[in-house]
């Protein structure tokens, strides 16, 4: 049996998914594809090369937020 998958629907939603990330562009691309249709905030945690992360977030219509310290708390405040 497979766990239920949330249905996509147009926003705004009651919940925003906060994804703190450091690199791992391929993994970020996969999770953003799985969250298509949901409100997502990608909080980038001082990745040496943040441009690819920002690009992937924008392609997925996710909000991108650069952060130098405590990305989970930054995402919560945003």
mmCIF file of the N, C-alpha and C atoms, coordinates in Angstrom:
data_MODEL
# 
_entry.id   MODEL 
# 
loop_
_atom_site.group_PDB 
_atom_site.id 
_atom_site.type_symbol 
_atom_site.label_atom_id 
_atom_site.label_alt_id 
_atom_site.label_comp_id 
_atom_site.label_asym_id 
_atom_site.label_entity_id 
_atom_site.label_seq_id 
_atom_site.pdbx_PDB_ins_code 
_atom_site.Cartn_x 
_atom_site.Cartn_y 
_atom_site.Cartn_z 
_atom_site.occupancy 
_atom_site.B_iso_or_equiv 
_atom_site.pdbx_formal_charge 
_atom_site.auth_seq_id 
_atom_site.auth_comp_id 
_atom_site.auth_asym_id 
_atom_site.auth_atom_id 
_atom_site.pdbx_PDB_model_num 
ATOM 1   N N  . UNK A 1 1  ? 0.843  -1.169 0.000   1.00 0.00 ? 1  UNK A N  1 
ATOM 2   C CA . UNK A 1 1  ? 0.000  0.000  0.000   1.00 0.00 ? 1  UNK A CA 1 
ATOM 3   C C  . UNK A 1 1  ? 0.894  1.240  0.000   1.00 0.00 ? 1  UNK A C  1 
ATOM 4   N N  . UNK A 1 2  ? 0.522  2.206  -0.781  1.00 0.00 ? 2  UNK A N  1 
ATOM 5   C CA . UNK A 1 2  ? 1.271  3.451  -0.897  1.00 0.00 ? 2  UNK A CA 1 
ATOM 6   C C  . UNK A 1 2  ? 0.588  4.527  -0.066  1.00 0.00 ? 2  UNK A C  1 
ATOM 7   N N  . UNK A 1 3  ? 1.378  5.338  0.669   1.00 0.00 ? 3  UNK A N  1 
ATOM 8   C CA . UNK A 1 3  ? 0.740  6.420  1.420   1.00 0.00 ? 3  UNK A CA 1 
ATOM 9   C C  . UNK A 1 3  ? 0.067  7.403  0.477   1.00 0.00 ? 3  UNK A C  1 
ATOM 10  N N  . UNK A 1 4  ? -0.990 8.058  0.916   1.00 0.00 ? 4  UNK A N  1 
ATOM 11  C CA . UNK A 1 4  ? -1.680 9.008  0.034   1.00 0.00 ? 4  UNK A CA 1 
ATOM 12  C C  . UNK A 1 4  ? -0.778 10.179 -0.327  1.00 0.00 ? 4  UNK A C  1 
ATOM 13  N N  . UNK A 1 5  ? -0.955 10.667 -1.510  1.00 0.00 ? 5  UNK A N  1 
ATOM 14  C CA . UNK A 1 5  ? -0.187 11.823 -1.988  1.00 0.00 ? 5  UNK A CA 1 
ATOM 15  C C  . UNK A 1 5  ? -1.120 13.027 -1.994  1.00 0.00 ? 5  UNK A C  1 
ATOM 16  N N  . UNK A 1 6  ? -0.657 14.177 -1.445  1.00 0.00 ? 6  UNK A N  1 
ATOM 17  C CA . UNK A 1 6  ? -1.553 15.334 -1.425  1.00 0.00 ? 6  UNK A CA 1 
ATOM 18  C C  . UNK A 1 6  ? -1.924 15.775 -2.833  1.00 0.00 ? 6  UNK A C  1 
ATOM 19  N N  . UNK A 1 7  ? -3.164 16.146 -2.995  1.00 0.00 ? 7  UNK A N  1 
ATOM 20  C CA . UNK A 1 7  ? -3.645 16.605 -4.299  1.00 0.00 ? 7  UNK A CA 1 
ATOM 21  C C  . UNK A 1 7  ? -3.162 18.022 -4.560  1.00 0.00 ? 7  UNK A C  1 
ATOM 22  N N  . UNK A 1 8  ? -2.756 18.284 -5.783  1.00 0.00 ? 8  UNK A N  1 
ATOM 23  C CA . UNK A 1 8  ? -2.360 19.636 -6.162  1.00 0.00 ? 8  UNK A CA 1 
ATOM 24  C C  . UNK A 1 8  ? -3.596 20.504 -6.279  1.00 0.00 ? 8  UNK A C  1 
ATOM 25  N N  . UNK A 1 9  ? -3.440 21.733 -5.854  1.00 0.00 ? 9  UNK A N  1 
ATOM 26  C CA . UNK A 1 9  ? -4.524 22.695 -6.003  1.00 0.00 ? 9  UNK A CA 1 
ATOM 27  C C  . UNK A 1 9  ? -3.914 24.080 -6.061  1.00 0.00 ? 9  UNK A C  1 
ATOM 28  N N  . UNK A 1 10 ? -4.632 25.007 -6.660  1.00 0.00 ? 10 UNK A N  1 
ATOM 29  C CA . UNK A 1 10 ? -4.095 26.358 -6.768  1.00 0.00 ? 10 UNK A CA 1 
ATOM 30  C C  . UNK A 1 10 ? -4.100 27.009 -5.390  1.00 0.00 ? 10 UNK A C  1 
ATOM 31  N N  . UNK A 1 11 ? -3.144 27.907 -5.143  1.00 0.00 ? 11 UNK A N  1 
ATOM 32  C CA . UNK A 1 11 ? -2.948 28.536 -3.837  1.00 0.00 ? 11 UNK A CA 1 
ATOM 33  C C  . UNK A 1 11 ? -3.867 29.725 -3.641  1.00 0.00 ? 11 UNK A C  1 
ATOM 34  N N  . UNK A 1 12 ? -3.775 30.436 -2.561  1.00 0.00 ? 12 UNK A N  1 
ATOM 35  C CA . UNK A 1 12 ? -2.824 30.166 -1.484  1.00 0.00 ? 12 UNK A CA 1 
ATOM 36  C C  . UNK A 1 12 ? -3.275 28.986 -0.617  1.00 0.00 ? 12 UNK A C  1 
ATOM 37  N N  . UNK A 1 13 ? -2.319 28.382 0.032   1.00 0.00 ? 13 UNK A N  1 
ATOM 38  C CA . UNK A 1 13 ? -2.592 27.216 0.867   1.00 0.00 ? 13 UNK A CA 1 
ATOM 39  C C  . UNK A 1 13 ? -2.460 27.576 2.335   1.00 0.00 ? 13 UNK A C  1 
ATOM 40  N N  . UNK A 1 14 ? -2.985 26.710 3.177   1.00 0.00 ? 14 UNK A N  1 
ATOM 41  C CA . UNK A 1 14 ? -2.868 26.903 4.615   1.00 0.00 ? 14 UNK A CA 1 
ATOM 42  C C  . UNK A 1 14 ? -1.460 26.587 5.096   1.00 0.00 ? 14 UNK A C  1 
ATOM 43  N N  . UNK A 1 15 ? -0.705 25.853 4.300   1.00 0.00 ? 15 UNK A N  1 
ATOM 44  C CA . UNK A 1 15 ? 0.625  25.405 4.697   1.00 0.00 ? 15 UNK A CA 1 
ATOM 45  C C  . UNK A 1 15 ? 1.633  25.779 3.615   1.00 0.00 ? 15 UNK A C  1 
ATOM 46  N N  . UNK A 1 16 ? 2.792  26.238 4.032   1.00 0.00 ? 16 UNK A N  1 
ATOM 47  C CA . UNK A 1 16 ? 3.904  26.466 3.123   1.00 0.00 ? 16 UNK A CA 1 
ATOM 48  C C  . UNK A 1 16 ? 5.011  25.486 3.502   1.00 0.00 ? 16 UNK A C  1 
ATOM 49  N N  . UNK A 1 17 ? 5.527  24.776 2.527   1.00 0.00 ? 17 UNK A N  1 
ATOM 50  C CA . UNK A 1 17 ? 6.623  23.836 2.762   1.00 0.00 ? 17 UNK A CA 1 
ATOM 51  C C  . UNK A 1 17 ? 7.920  24.632 2.742   1.00 0.00 ? 17 UNK A C  1 
ATOM 52  N N  . UNK A 1 18 ? 8.713  24.505 3.810   1.00 0.00 ? 18 UNK A N  1 
ATOM 53  C CA . UNK A 1 18 ? 10.004 25.176 3.900   1.00 0.00 ? 18 UNK A CA 1 
ATOM 54  C C  . UNK A 1 18 ? 11.087 24.137 3.666   1.00 0.00 ? 18 UNK A C  1 
ATOM 55  N N  . UNK A 1 19 ? 11.916 24.378 2.634   1.00 0.00 ? 19 UNK A N  1 
ATOM 56  C CA . UNK A 1 19 ? 12.991 23.446 2.295   1.00 0.00 ? 19 UNK A CA 1 
ATOM 57  C C  . UNK A 1 19 ? 14.347 24.117 2.510   1.00 0.00 ? 19 UNK A C  1 
ATOM 58  N N  . UNK A 1 20 ? 14.971 23.899 3.682   1.00 0.00 ? 20 UNK A N  1 
ATOM 59  C CA . UNK A 1 20 ? 16.332 24.382 3.846   1.00 0.00 ? 20 UNK A CA 1 
ATOM 60  C C  . UNK A 1 20 ? 17.252 23.517 2.993   1.00 0.00 ? 20 UNK A C  1 
ATOM 61  N N  . UNK A 1 21 ? 18.178 24.120 2.287   1.00 0.00 ? 21 UNK A N  1 
ATOM 62  C CA . UNK A 1 21 ? 19.038 23.337 1.407   1.00 0.00 ? 21 UNK A CA 1 
ATOM 63  C C  . UNK A 1 21 ? 20.452 23.881 1.377   1.00 0.00 ? 21 UNK A C  1 
ATOM 64  N N  . UNK A 1 22 ? 21.387 22.976 1.191   1.00 0.00 ? 22 UNK A N  1 
ATOM 65  C CA . UNK A 1 22 ? 22.795 23.314 1.009   1.00 0.00 ? 22 UNK A CA 1 
ATOM 66  C C  . UNK A 1 22 ? 23.288 22.463 -0.153  1.00 0.00 ? 22 UNK A C  1 
ATOM 67  N N  . UNK A 1 23 ? 23.353 23.048 -1.327  1.00 0.00 ? 23 UNK A N  1 
ATOM 68  C CA . UNK A 1 23 ? 23.772 22.281 -2.505  1.00 0.00 ? 23 UNK A CA 1 
ATOM 69  C C  . UNK A 1 23 ? 22.696 21.285 -2.910  1.00 0.00 ? 23 UNK A C  1 
ATOM 70  N N  . UNK A 1 24 ? 23.122 20.121 -3.395  1.00 0.00 ? 24 UNK A N  1 
ATOM 71  C CA . UNK A 1 24 ? 22.234 19.019 -3.773  1.00 0.00 ? 24 UNK A CA 1 
ATOM 72  C C  . UNK A 1 24 ? 21.119 19.459 -4.724  1.00 0.00 ? 24 UNK A C  1 
ATOM 73  N N  . UNK A 1 25 ? 21.519 20.031 -5.827  1.00 0.00 ? 25 UNK A N  1 
ATOM 74  C CA . UNK A 1 25 ? 20.579 20.568 -6.807  1.00 0.00 ? 25 UNK A CA 1 
ATOM 75  C C  . UNK A 1 25 ? 19.674 19.475 -7.369  1.00 0.00 ? 25 UNK A C  1 
ATOM 76  N N  . UNK A 1 26 ? 20.226 18.301 -7.664  1.00 0.00 ? 26 UNK A N  1 
ATOM 77  C CA . UNK A 1 26 ? 19.401 17.219 -8.236  1.00 0.00 ? 26 UNK A CA 1 
ATOM 78  C C  . UNK A 1 26 ? 18.315 16.788 -7.258  1.00 0.00 ? 26 UNK A C  1 
ATOM 79  N N  . UNK A 1 27 ? 18.656 16.645 -5.980  1.00 0.00 ? 27 UNK A N  1 
ATOM 80  C CA . UNK A 1 27 ? 17.666 16.253 -4.974  1.00 0.00 ? 27 UNK A CA 1 
ATOM 81  C C  . UNK A 1 27 ? 16.608 17.343 -4.817  1.00 0.00 ? 27 UNK A C  1 
ATOM 82  N N  . UNK A 1 28 ? 17.031 18.595 -4.855  1.00 0.00 ? 28 UNK A N  1 
ATOM 83  C CA . UNK A 1 28 ? 16.083 19.702 -4.757  1.00 0.00 ? 28 UNK A CA 1 
ATOM 84  C C  . UNK A 1 28 ? 15.115 19.683 -5.931  1.00 0.00 ? 28 UNK A C  1 
ATOM 85  N N  . UNK A 1 29 ? 15.623 19.435 -7.117  1.00 0.00 ? 29 UNK A N  1 
ATOM 86  C CA . UNK A 1 29 ? 14.769 19.371 -8.311  1.00 0.00 ? 29 UNK A CA 1 
ATOM 87  C C  . UNK A 1 29 ? 13.706 18.272 -8.151  1.00 0.00 ? 29 UNK A C  1 
ATOM 88  N N  . UNK A 1 30 ? 14.111 17.109 -7.623  1.00 0.00 ? 30 UNK A N  1 
ATOM 89  C CA . UNK A 1 30 ? 13.168 15.993 -7.439  1.00 0.00 ? 30 UNK A CA 1 
ATOM 90  C C  . UNK A 1 30 ? 12.078 16.338 -6.421  1.00 0.00 ? 30 UNK A C  1 
ATOM 91  N N  . UNK A 1 31 ? 12.473 16.905 -5.292  1.00 0.00 ? 31 UNK A N  1 
ATOM 92  C CA . UNK A 1 31 ? 11.459 17.194 -4.270  1.00 0.00 ? 31 UNK A CA 1 
ATOM 93  C C  . UNK A 1 31 ? 10.530 18.316 -4.719  1.00 0.00 ? 31 UNK A C  1 
ATOM 94  N N  . UNK A 1 32 ? 11.067 19.293 -5.439  1.00 0.00 ? 32 UNK A N  1 
ATOM 95  C CA . UNK A 1 32 ? 10.194 20.349 -5.950  1.00 0.00 ? 32 UNK A CA 1 
ATOM 96  C C  . UNK A 1 32 ? 9.208  19.806 -6.976  1.00 0.00 ? 32 UNK A C  1 
ATOM 97  N N  . UNK A 1 33 ? 9.626  18.855 -7.772  1.00 0.00 ? 33 UNK A N  1 
ATOM 98  C CA . UNK A 1 33 ? 8.699  18.232 -8.731  1.00 0.00 ? 33 UNK A CA 1 
ATOM 99  C C  . UNK A 1 33 ? 7.589  17.494 -7.989  1.00 0.00 ? 33 UNK A C  1 
ATOM 100 N N  . UNK A 1 34 ? 7.938  16.843 -6.875  1.00 0.00 ? 34 UNK A N  1 
ATOM 101 C CA . UNK A 1 34 ? 6.937  16.119 -6.093  1.00 0.00 ? 34 UNK A CA 1 
ATOM 102 C C  . UNK A 1 34 ? 5.970  17.075 -5.394  1.00 0.00 ? 34 UNK A C  1 
ATOM 103 N N  . UNK A 1 35 ? 6.410  18.293 -5.138  1.00 0.00 ? 35 UNK A N  1 
ATOM 104 C CA . UNK A 1 35 ? 5.576  19.282 -4.459  1.00 0.00 ? 35 UNK A CA 1 
ATOM 105 C C  . UNK A 1 35 ? 4.912  20.258 -5.427  1.00 0.00 ? 35 UNK A C  1 
ATOM 106 N N  . UNK A 1 36 ? 4.903  19.928 -6.694  1.00 0.00 ? 36 UNK A N  1 
ATOM 107 C CA . UNK A 1 36 ? 4.313  20.793 -7.713  1.00 0.00 ? 36 UNK A CA 1 
ATOM 108 C C  . UNK A 1 36 ? 2.882  21.155 -7.329  1.00 0.00 ? 36 UNK A C  1 
ATOM 109 N N  . UNK A 1 37 ? 2.563  22.438 -7.388  1.00 0.00 ? 37 UNK A N  1 
ATOM 110 C CA . UNK A 1 37 ? 1.222  22.892 -7.063  1.00 0.00 ? 37 UNK A CA 1 
ATOM 111 C C  . UNK A 1 37 ? 1.062  23.331 -5.617  1.00 0.00 ? 37 UNK A C  1 
ATOM 112 N N  . UNK A 1 38 ? 2.107  23.177 -4.816  1.00 0.00 ? 38 UNK A N  1 
ATOM 113 C CA . UNK A 1 38 ? 2.059  23.576 -3.412  1.00 0.00 ? 38 UNK A CA 1 
ATOM 114 C C  . UNK A 1 38 ? 2.948  24.801 -3.192  1.00 0.00 ? 38 UNK A C  1 
ATOM 115 N N  . UNK A 1 39 ? 2.665  25.555 -2.154  1.00 0.00 ? 39 UNK A N  1 
ATOM 116 C CA . UNK A 1 39 ? 3.490  26.706 -1.808  1.00 0.00 ? 39 UNK A CA 1 
ATOM 117 C C  . UNK A 1 39 ? 4.788  26.211 -1.175  1.00 0.00 ? 39 UNK A C  1 
ATOM 118 N N  . UNK A 1 40 ? 5.923  26.580 -1.771  1.00 0.00 ? 40 UNK A N  1 
ATOM 119 C CA . UNK A 1 40 ? 7.223  26.110 -1.298  1.00 0.00 ? 40 UNK A CA 1 
ATOM 120 C C  . UNK A 1 40 ? 8.168  27.294 -1.153  1.00 0.00 ? 40 UNK A C  1 
ATOM 121 N N  . UNK A 1 41 ? 8.907  27.300 -0.057  1.00 0.00 ? 41 UNK A N  1 
ATOM 122 C CA . UNK A 1 41 ? 9.938  28.292 0.200   1.00 0.00 ? 41 UNK A CA 1 
ATOM 123 C C  . UNK A 1 41 ? 11.273 27.554 0.292   1.00 0.00 ? 41 UNK A C  1 
ATOM 124 N N  . UNK A 1 42 ? 12.179 27.831 -0.639  1.00 0.00 ? 42 UNK A N  1 
ATOM 125 C CA . UNK A 1 42 ? 13.508 27.225 -0.636  1.00 0.00 ? 42 UNK A CA 1 
ATOM 126 C C  . UNK A 1 42 ? 14.450 28.193 0.077   1.00 0.00 ? 42 UNK A C  1 
ATOM 127 N N  . UNK A 1 43 ? 15.005 27.755 1.212   1.00 0.00 ? 43 UNK A N  1 
ATOM 128 C CA . UNK A 1 43 ? 15.923 28.589 1.986   1.00 0.00 ? 43 UNK A CA 1 
ATOM 129 C C  . UNK A 1 43 ? 17.324 28.017 1.780   1.00 0.00 ? 43 UNK A C  1 
ATOM 130 N N  . UNK A 1 44 ? 18.154 28.761 1.075   1.00 0.00 ? 44 UNK A N  1 
ATOM 131 C CA . UNK A 1 44 ? 19.500 28.318 0.712   1.00 0.00 ? 44 UNK A CA 1 
ATOM 132 C C  . UNK A 1 44 ? 20.472 28.732 1.818   1.00 0.00 ? 44 UNK A C  1 
ATOM 133 N N  . UNK A 1 45 ? 21.219 27.751 2.322   1.00 0.00 ? 45 UNK A N  1 
ATOM 134 C CA . UNK A 1 45 ? 22.088 27.940 3.487   1.00 0.00 ? 45 UNK A CA 1 
ATOM 135 C C  . UNK A 1 45 ? 23.555 28.102 3.091   1.00 0.00 ? 45 UNK A C  1 
ATOM 136 N N  . UNK A 1 46 ? 23.909 29.245 2.538   1.00 0.00 ? 46 UNK A N  1 
ATOM 137 C CA . UNK A 1 46 ? 25.306 29.596 2.235   1.00 0.00 ? 46 UNK A CA 1 
ATOM 138 C C  . UNK A 1 46 ? 26.026 28.586 1.345   1.00 0.00 ? 46 UNK A C  1 
ATOM 139 N N  . UNK A 1 47 ? 25.340 28.053 0.357   1.00 0.00 ? 47 UNK A N  1 
ATOM 140 C CA . UNK A 1 47 ? 25.968 27.171 -0.613  1.00 0.00 ? 47 UNK A CA 1 
ATOM 141 C C  . UNK A 1 47 ? 27.048 27.947 -1.350  1.00 0.00 ? 47 UNK A C  1 
ATOM 142 N N  . UNK A 1 48 ? 28.235 27.343 -1.561  1.00 0.00 ? 48 UNK A N  1 
ATOM 143 C CA . UNK A 1 48 ? 29.299 28.073 -2.267  1.00 0.00 ? 48 UNK A CA 1 
ATOM 144 C C  . UNK A 1 48 ? 28.878 28.597 -3.640  1.00 0.00 ? 48 UNK A C  1 
ATOM 145 N N  . UNK A 1 49 ? 28.064 27.834 -4.369  1.00 0.00 ? 49 UNK A N  1 
ATOM 146 C CA . UNK A 1 49 ? 27.549 28.266 -5.679  1.00 0.00 ? 49 UNK A CA 1 
ATOM 147 C C  . UNK A 1 49 ? 26.023 28.241 -5.627  1.00 0.00 ? 49 UNK A C  1 
ATOM 148 N N  . UNK A 1 50 ? 25.379 29.311 -5.142  1.00 0.00 ? 50 UNK A N  1 
ATOM 149 C CA . UNK A 1 50 ? 23.925 29.288 -4.966  1.00 0.00 ? 50 UNK A CA 1 
ATOM 150 C C  . UNK A 1 50 ? 23.114 29.488 -6.239  1.00 0.00 ? 50 UNK A C  1 
ATOM 151 N N  . UNK A 1 51 ? 23.743 29.949 -7.323  1.00 0.00 ? 51 UNK A N  1 
ATOM 152 C CA . UNK A 1 51 ? 22.974 30.246 -8.542  1.00 0.00 ? 51 UNK A CA 1 
ATOM 153 C C  . UNK A 1 51 ? 22.154 29.063 -9.053  1.00 0.00 ? 51 UNK A C  1 
ATOM 154 N N  . UNK A 1 52 ? 22.713 27.836 -9.120  1.00 0.00 ? 52 UNK A N  1 
ATOM 155 C CA . UNK A 1 52 ? 21.881 26.720 -9.593  1.00 0.00 ? 52 UNK A CA 1 
ATOM 156 C C  . UNK A 1 52 ? 20.680 26.438 -8.694  1.00 0.00 ? 52 UNK A C  1 
ATOM 157 N N  . UNK A 1 53 ? 20.834 26.631 -7.401  1.00 0.00 ? 53 UNK A N  1 
ATOM 158 C CA . UNK A 1 53 ? 19.717 26.407 -6.480  1.00 0.00 ? 53 UNK A CA 1 
ATOM 159 C C  . UNK A 1 53 ? 18.623 27.438 -6.723  1.00 0.00 ? 53 UNK A C  1 
ATOM 160 N N  . UNK A 1 54 ? 19.014 28.681 -6.872  1.00 0.00 ? 54 UNK A N  1 
ATOM 161 C CA . UNK A 1 54 ? 18.034 29.728 -7.150  1.00 0.00 ? 54 UNK A CA 1 
ATOM 162 C C  . UNK A 1 54 ? 17.314 29.456 -8.471  1.00 0.00 ? 54 UNK A C  1 
ATOM 163 N N  . UNK A 1 55 ? 18.050 29.027 -9.470  1.00 0.00 ? 55 UNK A N  1 
ATOM 164 C CA . UNK A 1 55 ? 17.451 28.733 -10.777 1.00 0.00 ? 55 UNK A CA 1 
ATOM 165 C C  . UNK A 1 55 ? 16.428 27.609 -10.689 1.00 0.00 ? 55 UNK A C  1 
ATOM 166 N N  . UNK A 1 56 ? 16.768 26.528 -9.991  1.00 0.00 ? 56 UNK A N  1 
ATOM 167 C CA . UNK A 1 56 ? 15.843 25.396 -9.844  1.00 0.00 ? 56 UNK A CA 1 
ATOM 168 C C  . UNK A 1 56 ? 14.593 25.825 -9.080  1.00 0.00 ? 56 UNK A C  1 
ATOM 169 N N  . UNK A 1 57 ? 14.773 26.617 -8.038  1.00 0.00 ? 57 UNK A N  1 
ATOM 170 C CA . UNK A 1 57 ? 13.624 27.096 -7.256  1.00 0.00 ? 57 UNK A CA 1 
ATOM 171 C C  . UNK A 1 57 ? 12.699 27.940 -8.126  1.00 0.00 ? 57 UNK A C  1 
ATOM 172 N N  . UNK A 1 58 ? 13.263 28.838 -8.878  1.00 0.00 ? 58 UNK A N  1 
ATOM 173 C CA . UNK A 1 58 ? 12.447 29.714 -9.724  1.00 0.00 ? 58 UNK A CA 1 
ATOM 174 C C  . UNK A 1 58 ? 11.743 28.929 -10.834 1.00 0.00 ? 58 UNK A C  1 
ATOM 175 N N  . UNK A 1 59 ? 12.429 27.936 -11.417 1.00 0.00 ? 59 UNK A N  1 
ATOM 176 C CA . UNK A 1 59 ? 11.799 27.093 -12.445 1.00 0.00 ? 59 UNK A CA 1 
ATOM 177 C C  . UNK A 1 59 ? 10.579 26.372 -11.887 1.00 0.00 ? 59 UNK A C  1 
ATOM 178 N N  . UNK A 1 60 ? 10.630 26.015 -10.610 1.00 0.00 ? 60 UNK A N  1 
ATOM 179 C CA . UNK A 1 60 ? 9.531  25.282 -9.980  1.00 0.00 ? 60 UNK A CA 1 
ATOM 180 C C  . UNK A 1 60 ? 8.492  26.219 -9.371  1.00 0.00 ? 60 UNK A C  1 
ATOM 181 N N  . UNK A 1 61 ? 8.633  27.517 -9.601  1.00 0.00 ? 61 UNK A N  1 
ATOM 182 C CA . UNK A 1 61 ? 7.718  28.522 -9.055  1.00 0.00 ? 61 UNK A CA 1 
ATOM 183 C C  . UNK A 1 61 ? 7.730  28.538 -7.534  1.00 0.00 ? 61 UNK A C  1 
ATOM 184 N N  . UNK A 1 62 ? 8.859  28.154 -6.944  1.00 0.00 ? 62 UNK A N  1 
ATOM 185 C CA . UNK A 1 62 ? 9.029  28.226 -5.496  1.00 0.00 ? 62 UNK A CA 1 
ATOM 186 C C  . UNK A 1 62 ? 9.650  29.572 -5.149  1.00 0.00 ? 62 UNK A C  1 
ATOM 187 N N  . UNK A 1 63 ? 9.412  30.023 -3.948  1.00 0.00 ? 63 UNK A N  1 
ATOM 188 C CA . UNK A 1 63 ? 10.038 31.247 -3.465  1.00 0.00 ? 63 UNK A CA 1 
ATOM 189 C C  . UNK A 1 63 ? 11.454 30.901 -3.023  1.00 0.00 ? 63 UNK A C  1 
ATOM 190 N N  . UNK A 1 64 ? 12.424 31.712 -3.425  1.00 0.00 ? 64 UNK A N  1 
ATOM 191 C CA . UNK A 1 64 ? 13.835 31.487 -3.080  1.00 0.00 ? 64 UNK A CA 1 
ATOM 192 C C  . UNK A 1 64 ? 14.268 32.526 -2.063  1.00 0.00 ? 64 UNK A C  1 
ATOM 193 N N  . UNK A 1 65 ? 14.936 32.065 -1.006  1.00 0.00 ? 65 UNK A N  1 
ATOM 194 C CA . UNK A 1 65 ? 15.404 32.965 0.033   1.00 0.00 ? 65 UNK A CA 1 
ATOM 195 C C  . UNK A 1 65 ? 16.836 32.589 0.412   1.00 0.00 ? 65 UNK A C  1 
ATOM 196 N N  . UNK A 1 66 ? 17.819 33.430 0.093   1.00 0.00 ? 66 UNK A N  1 
ATOM 197 C CA . UNK A 1 66 ? 19.183 33.147 0.526   1.00 0.00 ? 66 UNK A CA 1 
ATOM 198 C C  . UNK A 1 66 ? 19.309 33.411 2.023   1.00 0.00 ? 66 UNK A C  1 
ATOM 199 N N  . UNK A 1 67 ? 20.147 32.654 2.671   1.00 0.00 ? 67 UNK A N  1 
ATOM 200 C CA . UNK A 1 67 ? 20.278 32.766 4.114   1.00 0.00 ? 67 UNK A CA 1 
ATOM 201 C C  . UNK A 1 67 ? 21.696 32.392 4.512   1.00 0.00 ? 67 UNK A C  1 
ATOM 202 N N  . UNK A 1 68 ? 22.277 33.104 5.447   1.00 0.00 ? 68 UNK A N  1 
ATOM 203 C CA . UNK A 1 68 ? 23.634 32.802 5.888   1.00 0.00 ? 68 UNK A CA 1 
ATOM 204 C C  . UNK A 1 68 ? 23.667 32.121 7.252   1.00 0.00 ? 68 UNK A C  1 
ATOM 205 N N  . UNK A 1 69 ? 22.530 32.042 7.922   1.00 0.00 ? 69 UNK A N  1 
ATOM 206 C CA . UNK A 1 69 ? 22.533 31.528 9.286   1.00 0.00 ? 69 UNK A CA 1 
ATOM 207 C C  . UNK A 1 69 ? 21.141 31.030 9.650   1.00 0.00 ? 69 UNK A C  1 
ATOM 208 N N  . UNK A 1 70 ? 21.055 29.845 10.198  1.00 0.00 ? 70 UNK A N  1 
ATOM 209 C CA . UNK A 1 70 ? 19.810 29.239 10.681  1.00 0.00 ? 70 UNK A CA 1 
ATOM 210 C C  . UNK A 1 70 ? 18.687 29.243 9.639   1.00 0.00 ? 70 UNK A C  1 
ATOM 211 N N  . UNK A 1 71 ? 18.839 28.455 8.584   1.00 0.00 ? 71 UNK A N  1 
ATOM 212 C CA . UNK A 1 71 ? 17.830 28.483 7.513   1.00 0.00 ? 71 UNK A CA 1 
ATOM 213 C C  . UNK A 1 71 ? 16.448 28.034 7.953   1.00 0.00 ? 71 UNK A C  1 
ATOM 214 N N  . UNK A 1 72 ? 16.356 27.092 8.886   1.00 0.00 ? 72 UNK A N  1 
ATOM 215 C CA . UNK A 1 72 ? 15.021 26.654 9.319   1.00 0.00 ? 72 UNK A CA 1 
ATOM 216 C C  . UNK A 1 72 ? 14.285 27.782 10.027  1.00 0.00 ? 72 UNK A C  1 
ATOM 217 N N  . UNK A 1 73 ? 14.993 28.489 10.897  1.00 0.00 ? 73 UNK A N  1 
ATOM 218 C CA . UNK A 1 73 ? 14.363 29.608 11.597  1.00 0.00 ? 73 UNK A CA 1 
ATOM 219 C C  . UNK A 1 73 ? 14.030 30.738 10.637  1.00 0.00 ? 73 UNK A C  1 
ATOM 220 N N  . UNK A 1 74 ? 14.900 30.995 9.678   1.00 0.00 ? 74 UNK A N  1 
ATOM 221 C CA . UNK A 1 74 ? 14.650 32.021 8.670   1.00 0.00 ? 74 UNK A CA 1 
ATOM 222 C C  . UNK A 1 74 ? 13.399 31.673 7.867   1.00 0.00 ? 74 UNK A C  1 
ATOM 223 N N  . UNK A 1 75 ? 13.278 30.409 7.470   1.00 0.00 ? 75 UNK A N  1 
ATOM 224 C CA . UNK A 1 75 ? 12.095 29.962 6.743   1.00 0.00 ? 75 UNK A CA 1 
ATOM 225 C C  . UNK A 1 75 ? 10.826 30.084 7.559   1.00 0.00 ? 75 UNK A C  1 
ATOM 226 N N  . UNK A 1 76 ? 10.915 29.780 8.830   1.00 0.00 ? 76 UNK A N  1 
ATOM 227 C CA . UNK A 1 76 ? 9.751  29.892 9.706   1.00 0.00 ? 76 UNK A CA 1 
ATOM 228 C C  . UNK A 1 76 ? 9.314  31.354 9.811   1.00 0.00 ? 76 UNK A C  1 
ATOM 229 N N  . UNK A 1 77 ? 10.270 32.265 9.979   1.00 0.00 ? 77 UNK A N  1 
ATOM 230 C CA . UNK A 1 77 ? 9.925  33.684 10.084  1.00 0.00 ? 77 UNK A CA 1 
ATOM 231 C C  . UNK A 1 77 ? 9.339  34.216 8.777   1.00 0.00 ? 77 UNK A C  1 
ATOM 232 N N  . UNK A 1 78 ? 9.821  33.713 7.655   1.00 0.00 ? 78 UNK A N  1 
ATOM 233 C CA . UNK A 1 78 ? 9.326  34.188 6.361   1.00 0.00 ? 78 UNK A CA 1 
ATOM 234 C C  . UNK A 1 78 ? 7.918  33.709 6.128   1.00 0.00 ? 78 UNK A C  1 
# 
